[in-house]
Amino acid sequence: MLVWTGFVFLALVLAGIAAVLLLPEIKNQVTIVPAKGSYTAPDISINFALLDSEKVKNLQSFNKQIQQNSSVGRTDPFTSY
């Protein structure tokens, strides 16, 4: 019975020490959420005319077939492909 009392007392002392040491850090991490409606989002405009430009229309598609290698991995990870 005395051993269990000692373990419980030791656990409470360690928990108290941890709380004293970590409580200031926990308080600093708590952020205050602004009230609803107090945040104004920035105006973002997207220029879709760029998609209709000649540079985009003249792009060539990338249809090259990628070859699958039969080996799953390399035997020496430090060698180059």
C-alpha positions in Angstrom: 0.0 0.0 0.0 2.8 2.3 0.8 4.5 1.7 -2.5 1.3 2.6 -4.4 1.0 5.8 -2.4 4.6 6.7 -3.2 4.0 6.1 -7.0 0.8 8.2 -6.9 2.6 11.0 -5.0 5.5 10.9 -7.4 3.2 11.0 -10.4 1.3 14.0 -8.9 4.6 15.8 -8.3 5.9 15.2 -11.8 2.5 16.3 -13.3 2.7 19.5 -11.2 6.3 20.2 -12.4 5.3 19.6 -16.0 2.3 21.9 -15.6 4.4 24.7 -14.1 7.0 24.3 -16.8 4.7 24.0 -19.8 1.8 26.3 -18.8 3.5 29.5 -20.1 4.1 27.9 -23.5 0.6 26.7 -23.7 -0.7 30.1 -22.9 1.5 31.7 -25.7 0.1 29.3 -28.3 -3.5 30.2 -27.7 -4.7 32.6 -30.3 -7.7 34.8 -30.2 -10.1 34.2 -33.1 -11.4 37.5 -34.5 -15.1 38.2 -34.2 -17.3 37.0 -37.1 -17.5 39.7 -39.8 -14.5 41.6 -38.7 -12.2 40.1 -41.4 -12.3 41.5 -44.9 -11.0 39.3 -47.6 -8.7 40.8 -50.2 -10.1 41.4 -53.7 -8.6 38.8 -56.1 -9.1 39.2 -59.8 -8.2 36.5 -62.3 -7.4 37.6 -65.9 -8.9 34.9 -68.1 -7.9 36.8 -71.2 -4.4 35.3 -70.8 -5.9 31.9 -71.5 -7.1 33.1 -74.9 -3.7 34.6 -75.8 -1.7 33.4 -78.8 1.1 32.0 -76.6 -1.4 29.6 -74.9 -3.1 28.7 -78.2 0.3 27.8 -79.8 1.3 25.4 -77.0 2.0 21.9 -78.1 0.5 19.1 -76.1 2.7 16.6 -74.3 1.6 13.2 -75.4 4.9 11.3 -75.1 4.3 7.8 -73.7 6.4 7.2 -70.6 8.1 3.9 -70.7 7.6 1.6 -67.7 10.8 0.0 -66.5 10.5 -3.7 -65.7 12.6 -3.3 -62.5 10.9 -1.9 -59.6 13.9 -0.4 -57.8 17.6 0.0 -58.1 20.1 -2.2 -56.5 22.4 0.7 -55.7 20.5 3.8 -54.6 23.6 6.0 -55.0 24.0 5.4 -58.8 22.4 7.8 -61.2 19.7 6.8 -63.7 
